[in-house]
């Protein structure tokens, strides 16, 4: 898709939140770990508080992925989300502790 261009063009102030949530959710379930990794990377660059509230459960399910590449990318993305939306940490802490 256009994740590299999106990461460069959009910021958290850009009003693309609702348009991108479904695309992220679709790509998080992709068979290709690299496509999922690009989606996670883009999300960490353009994420706002409203996007994080809608997509945090999908990221939490990626933490239990069998692929270490996706788990590492997800943890880094969650770190960026927690900086922008601190209340999200409360919902994720039990899963992160495990």
N, C-alpha and C positions, 0 to 999 in steps of 0.2 A: 504493500500500500504506500503511502507517502509519509512514512514516519520520520524520515530524516528531514524532509522539507517542513513538516509540521513542527518538529522540535526547534527548528531554526526560526520559523515564521511566527509561531504562537508563544505567548507567555501566559502566566496564570491570570493576567488581567484581560486576556482576549476572551470574548464571549462565545466560546465553542464547546463549552462543557456538555450541554445536553446532546449535541450532535456527535460527540466522540465516545460517549459512554458505551453505546451499543457496539461500536466498532472495537473498542478495547475488550469488551466481554467476549465477543466472537473470536478475537485473535488469542485471548488467553486460553481458549480451548483448542488451539491449532495443534496439529500433529508435529509441526516443525518447531523445535525449541528455539531456533533463531528468529522465527517470525514472532513468537511469543516474547522473546527477549527484546526485539525492537519495539514492540508495543509497550512493554514495561519501561524501557528507557524513555520513550516519548512521554509516557504518563508522568514519569518523575520530573520531566522538564516543564510540562504545561499544567500540572495538577493544581487545582485550587481547592478550597475547603469544600465547596459544593460537589465537586467531582469526587473527592476522597470519600465523602459520606456515602455516595452511591456505589463505589467500586471497592471499598475496603474488604467486603466479604469475599469477593473474587480473588483478591490478593492473598487473603488468609488461606484460601484453599490451595493456592500455588506454593505455600510454604511446606505443604506435605507432598510435593512433587517428588518423583523418584530421580529426577535430574538435578544434580548439584548446581549446574549452570543457572537454572531457573530459580532455585532457592536463593542463591547468592544475589541475583538481580532483584528478586522480590524484597529481600531484606534491605538492600540499598534504596529501593524505591520507597519502602515503608519509612525509612529514616527521613527521607525528604518530605514525605507526607506528614509525619509527626512534627516536623519543624513548621509546617504551614497550618496544620490543624491538630494542635495538642490533645484535644478531647478524644481523638481517634486512638490514642495510645491506651486509654482505659479499656476499650473494647478488645484490643489486640494483645494486651499484655499476657493473659493466661496462655495463649497459643505461642507467643514468643518465648515465654519462660521454658516451655517444653523443648 
